[in-house]
């Protein structure tokens, strides 16, 4: 591992030198690519340099102790220095293992989120809106931009389905574990007997795919225009500006009706289609990976029940990692870092275990 870190530091320094080269600076594409790689390597190299300094301090203290002839106070000081740096190197070594894990190439991407009401009718639609609000508030807390692409609203203010984009650095890395079935247990406002109902909502989080990553043949597309519809409100317009695109080889259909401009709706719809097809391609590739090399947490199968929101108990439970929290209202107001951090940690632990079993 440490030989790899030395090579990484050397490569990092070489990139740093290139970034000062006028020829590279004038080449925007090359400069951007190098800067992205430099930024990605920075936390690894910085952590390794702290480790190397602690390792050196430990070795120097050990040499003094091994040489002997120290007075009591100086020996205690050297022993303290040795133990402190030894503990530090052990902690940093574990942190470096995590930093060296293979990264998801999609982690830095924007995301497209689809939320659909499942079992539970109007109650499911209302909870779909609650989840949309939760993710929007989380995105706002991160300084990310949220934009609705299409929404099928109900009379009571819920969503039969809503598709929206979240743009921001690292959006996919934080939200990729949200795909799956979200279950809600609560007493609906329309329920007179006070019985708790269970409803479900399906969430899909797709990384936004660039044109260079997934090219679509225009001949494979059927594009239809229609008039935007809904339960009322700002998303309705009176012209046929809404767009429906069907990818004929796969049968995938996407719609966009949020913009008044047909051109903008088409552009957004193509982004979603490209991301859906890209996700399917990635899924096929991942399916080829041996089961023991897969993360135990995964990115979330959208048919898998991943989480329960229990209103009477104020409880949120993530079933994949056995995490239960009792500040549901806070979570629904967009405070999701505690959950997401736990999922990321579990994913890293699974990957470390896979790496270890692969080395044996």
C-alpha positions as CSV (number, residue, x, y, z in Angstrom):
1,X,0.0,0.0,0.0
2,X,2.7,2.5,1.0
3,X,4.7,1.9,-2.3
4,X,1.5,2.8,-4.1
5,X,1.2,5.9,-1.9
6,X,4.7,7.0,-2.8
7,X,4.0,6.6,-6.5
8,X,0.7,8.6,-6.0
9,X,2.6,11.4,-4.3
10,X,5.2,11.4,-7.2
11,X,2.3,11.6,-9.7
12,X,0.6,14.3,-7.8
13,X,3.8,16.5,-7.8
14,X,4.2,15.9,-11.6
15,X,0.6,17.1,-12.1
16,X,1.3,20.1,-10.0
17,X,4.3,21.0,-12.2
18,X,2.2,20.6,-15.4
19,X,-0.5,22.9,-14.0
20,X,2.1,25.7,-14.0
21,X,3.1,25.0,-17.7
22,X,1.8,27.9,-19.9
23,X,1.1,25.4,-22.7
24,X,-1.1,23.3,-20.4
25,X,-2.8,26.4,-19.0
26,X,-3.7,27.6,-22.5
27,X,-5.3,24.2,-23.3
28,X,-8.5,24.4,-21.4
29,X,-9.5,20.8,-21.8
30,X,-6.2,19.4,-20.6
31,X,-5.9,21.9,-17.8
32,X,-9.5,21.1,-16.6
33,X,-8.8,17.3,-16.7
34,X,-5.5,17.7,-14.8
35,X,-7.0,20.0,-12.2
36,X,-9.8,17.5,-11.6
37,X,-7.3,14.7,-11.0
38,X,-5.1,17.0,-8.8
39,X,-8.1,17.9,-6.7
40,X,-9.0,14.2,-6.4
41,X,-5.5,13.2,-5.3
42,X,-5.0,16.1,-2.8
43,X,-6.7,14.5,0.2
44,X,-4.8,11.2,-0.3
45,X,-1.4,12.9,-0.6
46,X,-2.1,15.3,2.3
47,X,-3.1,12.3,4.5
48,X,0.0,10.3,3.4
49,X,2.3,13.2,4.2
50,X,0.9,13.4,7.7
51,X,1.4,9.7,8.0
52,X,5.0,9.9,6.7
53,X,5.8,12.6,9.3
54,X,4.3,10.5,12.1
55,X,6.2,7.5,10.9
56,X,9.4,9.4,10.9
57,X,8.7,10.8,14.4
58,X,8.1,7.3,15.7
59,X,11.3,5.9,14.1
60,X,13.4,8.8,15.5
61,X,12.0,8.3,19.0
62,X,12.6,4.5,18.8
63,X,16.3,5.1,17.8
64,X,16.7,7.3,20.9
65,X,15.2,4.7,23.1
66,X,17.2,1.8,21.6
67,X,20.4,3.8,21.9
68,X,19.9,4.1,25.7
69,X,21.8,6.4,28.0
70,X,18.8,8.8,28.4
71,X,18.0,10.5,31.7
72,X,14.6,9.7,33.2
73,X,12.7,12.8,32.0
74,X,14.1,12.6,28.4
75,X,13.4,8.9,28.2
76,X,9.8,9.5,29.3
77,X,9.5,12.2,26.7
78,X,10.9,9.9,23.9
79,X,8.6,7.1,25.0
80,X,5.6,9.4,24.9
81,X,6.6,10.7,21.5
82,X,7.0,7.1,20.2
83,X,3.6,5.9,21.5
84,X,1.8,9.0,20.3
85,X,3.2,8.7,16.8
86,X,2.6,4.9,16.7
87,X,-1.1,5.5,17.5
88,X,-1.3,8.2,14.9
89,X,0.3,6.0,12.2
90,X,-2.2,3.2,12.9
91,X,-5.2,5.5,12.7
92,X,-3.9,7.2,9.5
93,X,-3.1,3.8,7.9
94,X,-6.8,2.8,8.2
95,X,-7.9,6.2,6.9
96,X,-5.5,5.8,3.9
97,X,-6.9,2.4,3.1
98,X,-10.4,4.0,2.7
99,X,-9.0,6.8,0.6
100,X,-7.3,4.2,-1.7
101,X,-10.5,2.3,-2.3
102,X,-11.7,2.3,-6.0
103,X,-13.9,5.3,-6.5
104,X,-17.2,5.4,-8.3
105,X,-16.7,7.3,-11.6
106,X,-20.1,8.8,-11.2
107,X,-19.6,10.2,-7.7
108,X,-19.0,13.8,-8.8
109,X,-22.0,13.9,-11.2
110,X,-25.3,15.7,-10.9
111,X,-28.3,13.5,-10.4
112,X,-31.8,12.9,-11.8
113,X,-34.2,11.8,-9.1
114,X,-37.5,10.0,-9.8
115,X,-40.1,9.6,-7.1
116,X,-43.2,7.6,-7.7
117,X,-46.1,6.8,-5.4
118,X,-46.5,3.1,-4.9
119,X,-49.0,1.2,-2.7
120,X,-51.4,3.5,-0.8
121,X,-53.0,5.7,-3.4
122,X,-53.4,9.3,-2.3
123,X,-51.4,8.7,0.9
124,X,-48.5,7.4,-1.2
125,X,-48.7,10.5,-3.4
126,X,-48.6,12.8,-0.4
127,X,-45.5,11.0,0.9
128,X,-43.9,11.2,-2.5
129,X,-44.3,15.0,-2.1
130,X,-42.8,14.8,1.4
131,X,-39.7,12.9,0.0
132,X,-39.3,15.5,-2.8
133,X,-39.4,18.2,-0.1
134,X,-36.8,16.3,2.0
135,X,-34.4,15.9,-0.9
136,X,-34.9,19.5,-2.0
137,X,-34.1,20.8,1.5
138,X,-31.1,18.6,1.8
139,X,-29.8,19.9,-1.6
140,X,-30.4,23.5,-0.4
141,X,-28.3,22.8,2.7
142,X,-25.5,21.7,0.4
143,X,-25.7,24.7,-1.9
144,X,-27.0,22.5,-4.7
145,X,-29.6,23.5,-7.3
146,X,-32.9,21.7,-7.7
147,X,-35.1,21.8,-10.8
148,X,-38.3,20.0,-11.5
149,X,-38.4,18.3,-14.9
150,X,-41.9,16.8,-14.8
151,X,-44.6,16.4,-12.2
152,X,-47.9,14.6,-12.1
153,X,-49.7,16.3,-9.2
154,X,-52.8,15.2,-7.3
155,X,-55.7,17.3,-6.1
156,X,-54.5,17.1,-2.5
157,X,-51.0,18.4,-3.3
158,X,-49.2,15.0,-3.6
159,X,-47.2,13.6,-6.5
160,X,-48.2,10.5,-8.4
161,X,-44.7,11.0,-9.8
162,X,-42.1,13.7,-9.9
163,X,-38.8,13.9,-11.8
164,X,-36.2,16.5,-10.8
165,X,-32.5,17.3,-11.3
166,X,-30.1,18.1,-8.5
167,X,-26.9,19.9,-9.7
168,X,-24.0,20.2,-7.4
169,X,-20.5,18.8,-6.7
170,X,-20.7,15.3,-5.3
171,X,-24.5,15.0,-5.5
172,X,-24.4,11.4,-6.7
173,X,-21.9,10.4,-4.1
174,X,-24.3,11.5,-1.4
175,X,-27.6,10.5,-2.9
176,X,-26.8,7.2,-4.7
177,X,-27.9,5.1,-1.7
178,X,-31.5,6.5,-1.8
179,X,-32.7,4.3,-4.7
180,X,-35.3,1.8,-3.5
181,X,-38.7,1.5,-1.8
182,X,-39.4,3.9,1.0
183,X,-42.2,2.8,3.4
184,X,-44.2,5.2,5.5
185,X,-46.4,4.3,8.5
186,X,-48.7,7.0,9.7
187,X,-52.4,8.0,10.3
188,X,-53.6,9.7,7.1
189,X,-55.4,13.1,7.6
190,X,-58.4,11.6,5.8
191,X,-58.5,8.6,8.2
192,X,-61.3,9.2,10.8
193,X,-60.8,6.1,12.9
194,X,-57.1,6.9,13.6
195,X,-55.8,3.7,12.1
196,X,-52.1,3.6,11.0
197,X,-51.7,3.0,7.2
198,X,-48.7,1.7,5.5
199,X,-47.8,3.1,2.0
200,X,-44.8,2.9,-0.2
201,X,-42.9,5.3,-2.5
202,X,-40.2,4.3,-5.0
203,X,-37.1,6.4,-5.5
204,X,-34.6,6.1,-8.3
205,X,-31.4,8.2,-8.3
206,X,-29.6,8.3,-11.7
207,X,-26.2,9.9,-12.4
208,X,-26.5,12.5,-15.2
209,X,-24.8,11.1,-18.2
210,X,-22.9,13.3,-20.6
211,X,-23.2,13.1,-24.4
212,X,-19.7,11.8,-24.7
213,X,-20.5,8.9,-22.3
214,X,-23.6,7.7,-23.9
215,X,-24.4,8.7,-27.5
216,X,-28.0,8.3,-28.7
217,X,-28.8,7.6,-32.4
218,X,-31.5,10.2,-33.4
219,X,-33.1,7.5,-35.7
220,X,-33.9,5.5,-32.5
221,X,-36.1,8.2,-31.1
222,X,-39.8,8.9,-31.5
223,X,-40.6,12.5,-30.3
224,X,-44.1,13.6,-29.5
225,X,-45.4,17.0,-28.3
226,X,-48.4,17.5,-26.0
227,X,-50.0,20.0,-23.7
228,X,-48.8,19.9,-20.2
229,X,-51.4,18.6,-17.7
230,X,-51.7,18.3,-14.0
231,X,-53.9,19.1,-11.0
232,X,-53.3,22.8,-11.3
233,X,-50.6,25.3,-10.5
234,X,-47.5,26.7,-12.2
235,X,-46.5,23.7,-14.2
236,X,-49.5,23.9,-16.6
237,X,-49.3,25.8,-19.9
238,X,-51.7,26.2,-22.7
239,X,-49.3,25.4,-25.6
240,X,-48.0,22.0,-26.8
241,X,-44.6,22.6,-25.3
242,X,-44.4,19.3,-23.3
243,X,-42.2,16.6,-24.8
244,X,-42.4,12.8,-24.8
245,X,-39.4,10.9,-26.1
246,X,-39.6,7.1,-26.8
247,X,-36.3,5.2,-27.2
248,X,-37.6,2.6,-29.8
249,X,-34.9,-0.1,-29.2
250,X,-35.6,-0.3,-25.5
251,X,-39.1,1.1,-25.1
252,X,-37.9,3.6,-22.5
253,X,-40.2,6.7,-22.4
254,X,-39.4,10.0,-20.8
255,X,-41.4,13.2,-20.5
256,X,-40.6,16.8,-19.7
257,X,-43.3,19.5,-19.3
258,X,-41.9,21.9,-16.8
259,X,-40.5,24.5,-19.2
260,X,-42.6,26.7,-21.5
261,X,-40.1,26.3,-24.2
262,X,-40.4,23.1,-26.3
263,X,-36.7,23.2,-27.0
264,X,-35.8,23.3,-23.3
265,X,-38.1,20.5,-22.5
266,X,-36.6,18.4,-25.3
267,X,-33.1,19.1,-24.0
268,X,-34.1,18.1,-20.5
269,X,-35.9,15.0,-21.7
270,X,-32.8,13.9,-23.7
271,X,-30.7,14.3,-20.6
272,X,-33.0,12.0,-18.6
273,X,-33.2,9.5,-21.4
274,X,-29.4,9.4,-21.7
275,X,-29.0,8.9,-18.0
276,X,-31.6,6.1,-17.9
277,X,-29.8,4.2,-20.7
278,X,-26.4,4.9,-19.1
279,X,-27.7,3.5,-15.8
280,X,-28.9,0.4,-17.5
281,X,-25.6,-0.1,-19.2
282,X,-23.8,0.4,-15.8
283,X,-26.1,-2.1,-14.2
284,X,-25.4,-4.7,-16.8
285,X,-21.7,-4.2,-16.3
286,X,-22.0,-4.4,-12.5
287,X,-24.0,-7.6,-12.8
288,X,-20.9,-9.2,-14.3
289,X,-18.9,-8.5,-11.1
290,X,-18.7,-11.5,-8.8
291,X,-21.1,-11.4,-5.9
292,X,-18.4,-11.4,-3.2
293,X,-16.8,-8.3,-4.7
294,X,-20.0,-6.3,-4.5
295,X,-20.8,-3.8,-1.8
296,X,-23.2,-5.1,0.8
297,X,-24.9,-1.7,0.8
298,X,-25.0,-1.3,-3.0
299,X,-26.6,1.7,-4.8
300,X,-30.1,0.4,-4.0
301,X,-32.3,-1.8,-6.1
302,X,-35.5,0.2,-6.6
303,X,-37.5,-2.9,-5.9
304,X,-35.8,-3.4,-2.5
305,X,-37.4,-1.9,0.7
306,X,-34.6,0.2,2.1
307,X,-36.2,2.4,4.7
308,X,-39.2,2.9,6.9
309,X,-40.6,6.2,8.2
310,X,-42.8,5.6,11.2
311,X,-44.6,8.8,12.2
312,X,-46.3,7.6,15.5
313,X,-42.9,6.6,16.9
314,X,-41.0,9.5,15.3
315,X,-38.7,6.8,13.9
316,X,-36.6,6.3,10.8
317,X,-35.1,2.9,10.1
318,X,-32.7,2.0,7.3
319,X,-33.1,-1.7,6.9
320,X,-29.8,-2.3,4.9
321,X,-27.5,-1.3,7.8
322,X,-29.9,-1.7,10.8
323,X,-29.8,2.0,11.6
324,X,-32.7,3.5,13.7
325,X,-33.0,7.2,14.5
326,X,-35.7,8.9,16.5
327,X,-35.7,12.4,15.1
328,X,-37.9,11.8,12.1
329,X,-39.2,15.4,11.7
330,X,-35.6,16.6,11.6
331,X,-34.7,14.0,8.9
332,X,-37.8,14.9,6.8
333,X,-36.7,18.6,7.0
334,X,-33.5,17.6,5.0
335,X,-31.1,16.7,7.8
336,X,-29.9,13.5,6.2
337,X,-26.1,13.6,6.8
338,X,-26.2,11.2,9.8
339,X,-28.0,8.6,7.6
340,X,-25.9,9.1,4.5
341,X,-22.6,9.1,6.5
342,X,-23.6,5.8,8.0
343,X,-24.4,4.3,4.6
344,X,-21.1,5.6,3.2
345,X,-19.2,4.1,6.1
346,X,-21.0,0.7,5.7
347,X,-20.2,0.7,2.0
348,X,-16.5,1.5,2.7
349,X,-16.4,-1.3,5.3
350,X,-17.9,-3.8,2.8
351,X,-15.4,-2.7,0.1
352,X,-12.5,-3.1,2.6
353,X,-13.7,-6.6,3.5
354,X,-13.9,-7.4,-0.2
355,X,-10.4,-6.1,-0.8
356,X,-9.1,-8.1,2.1
357,X,-10.7,-11.3,0.9
358,X,-9.4,-10.7,-2.5
359,X,-5.9,-10.3,-1.2
360,X,-6.0,-13.6,0.7
